[in-house]
Amino acid sequence: ILSRCQIYDFNRMGIEDTVKHLGKIAQKEGITFEEEALNIIAHKADGAMRDALSIFDQVVAYCGTHLEYAKVIENLNVLDYDYYFRLTDMFLENKVKDALLIFNEILCKGFDAHNFVGGLSAHLRDVLMCKDTETVQLLEVADSVKESYATQAQRCPTDFLYGALAIINDCDLNFRLSRNKRLLTELTLIRLC
């Protein structure tokens, strides 16, 4: 039967394409937006346009006719990029106490430790991608956030990033087996510092 069929393989939509499409819809609907807000929606949709449109509708119902980054991350319960930038700076300065306090603040806001670990590993990966002009194109964030990544990449030695990614990956792999997930994450933060 397959020899008589035409087969089409569909890939998930990229972040940039999703943001462009959401931007067109927003303009048609008279909705103003910050690019970072649409970027968060696209990340949350993970390549599925139907999900992106559903999330977009949800966010518009919450935010009204102007989509601000701060309101979108609040509505979608997404951790602000700023936490990851601050933590990375603390790792570089060996500020263990401050890193642990920020992690506690994140937990108090209701964020899951495993999602935090995943977000931190994605952040460190993105910083590494900014170390080389050829790999910057692999970043799927808004242009204003790319500048922050580029600035942080200049301060981070490549060896630190390689080691940090290995440490955070170990934490991610051991997360399910750990009985004390908070302690595992805190030990990871200590090692990163």
C-alpha positions in Angstrom: 0.0 0.0 0.0 2.8 2.4 0.9 4.2 2.2 -2.6 0.9 3.7 -3.9 0.9 6.5 -1.3 2.6 9.9 -1.2 4.2 10.4 2.2 4.6 13.9 3.7 6.8 14.4 6.7 5.9 17.4 8.8 8.3 19.0 11.2 7.4 21.1 14.2 7.3 24.9 13.6 10.4 26.9 14.6 10.1 29.6 17.3 10.8 32.3 14.8 8.1 31.2 12.4 5.6 30.9 15.3 6.4 34.4 16.6 6.0 35.9 13.1 2.6 34.2 12.7 1.4 35.3 16.1 2.6 38.8 15.3 0.5 38.9 12.2 -2.6 37.7 14.1 -2.0 40.2 16.8 -1.8 43.0 14.2 -5.0 41.9 12.6 -6.7 41.8 15.9 -5.4 45.2 17.0 -3.3 43.8 19.8 0.1 45.4 20.6 2.8 43.2 21.9 6.4 42.9 23.2 8.4 40.5 21.0 9.6 38.7 24.2 5.9 38.0 25.1 5.3 36.3 21.8 8.6 34.4 22.1 7.5 33.0 25.5 4.2 31.8 23.9 6.1 30.2 21.0 8.4 28.4 23.5 5.5 27.1 25.5 3.8 25.8 22.4 6.9 23.7 21.5 6.4 23.8 17.7 2.6 23.2 17.7 0.8 26.2 16.1 -2.6 25.0 17.4 -1.2 25.1 21.0 0.4 28.5 20.3 -3.0 29.9 19.2 -4.7 28.5 22.3 -2.1 30.0 24.5 -2.3 33.3 22.6 -6.0 33.4 23.2 -5.6 32.6 26.9 -3.0 35.3 27.3 -5.1 37.9 25.4 -8.0 37.2 27.7 -5.7 37.8 30.7 -3.6 40.7 29.5 -6.1 42.6 27.2 -4.9 44.4 24.0 -1.3 44.8 25.0 0.9 41.7 25.7 3.7 42.5 28.1 6.4 40.1 28.8 5.9 40.3 32.6 2.2 39.6 32.4 2.6 36.8 30.0 5.2 34.9 32.1 3.0 35.5 35.2 -0.1 34.1 33.4 1.8 31.1 31.9 3.8 30.5 35.1 7.1 30.7 33.3 10.3 31.7 35.2 11.8 35.0 34.2 15.0 34.9 32.2 16.4 37.3 34.7 16.7 34.6 37.4 19.0 32.5 35.2 21.2 35.5 34.3 21.5 36.5 38.0 22.3 32.9 39.0 25.0 32.5 36.3 26.7 35.7 37.5 26.6 34.3 41.0 28.2 31.1 39.8 31.1 33.1 38.3 31.5 35.0 41.5 31.3 31.9 43.8 28.3 33.4 45.7 26.9 30.1 47.1 24.7 31.8 49.7 23.1 34.1 47.2 22.5 31.3 44.7 20.7 29.2 47.4 18.6 32.2 48.4 17.5 32.8 44.8 16.6 29.1 44.4 14.5 29.3 47.6 12.8 32.4 46.2 12.0 30.5 43.0 10.5 27.6 45.0 8.5 30.0 47.2 6.9 31.4 44.0 5.6 27.9 43.3 8.0 26.7 40.5 9.0 23.1 40.3 12.7 22.3 41.0 12.9 19.9 38.0 11.6 22.6 35.6 14.0 25.0 37.1 16.9 22.6 36.4 15.7 22.2 32.8 15.5 26.0 32.4 19.0 26.5 33.9 20.5 23.9 31.5 18.8 25.6 28.5 20.1 29.0 29.7 23.7 27.7 30.0 23.4 26.1 26.6 22.2 29.4 25.1 25.1 31.2 26.8 27.5 28.7 25.2 25.9 29.2 21.8 26.7 32.9 22.1 30.4 32.2 22.5 30.8 31.8 18.7 29.3 34.0 16.0 28.4 31.0 13.9 26.3 29.3 16.7 24.4 32.5 17.8 21.9 31.6 15.1 20.9 28.5 17.1 19.4 30.8 19.8 15.6 30.9 19.7 15.0 34.0 21.8 14.0 37.6 21.1 16.7 40.0 19.9 16.7 42.0 23.1 17.4 38.9 25.1 20.1 37.8 22.6 22.1 40.9 23.7 21.9 39.9 27.3 23.1 36.4 26.3 26.0 37.8 24.3 27.0 40.1 27.2 27.0 37.2 29.6 28.8 34.9 27.2 31.7 37.4 27.1 32.1 37.0 30.9 31.8 33.2 31.0 34.9 31.1 30.2 34.2 28.3 27.8 35.6 25.7 30.3 33.2 27.0 32.9 30.3 26.5 30.5 31.3 23.0 29.6 31.7 22.0 33.2 28.4 23.7 34.2 26.5 21.9 31.5 27.9 18.5 32.6 27.0 19.3 36.3 23.5 20.4 35.5 23.0 17.4 33.2 24.0 15.1 36.0 21.4 16.7 38.2 18.8 16.3 35.6 19.6 12.6 35.1 19.6 11.9 38.9 16.5 13.9 39.6 13.9 11.1 39.3 16.0 8.8 41.5 16.6 11.3 44.2 14.6 11.2 47.4 15.5 14.8 48.4 15.1 16.7 45.1 15.7 20.1 46.8 19.0 19.0 48.3 20.1 17.5 45.0 19.4 20.9 43.3 21.1 22.8 46.0 24.2 20.6 45.8 24.2 21.2 42.0 24.0 25.0 42.6 26.9 24.7 45.1 29.0 22.8 42.6 28.2 25.4 39.9 29.5 28.1 42.3 
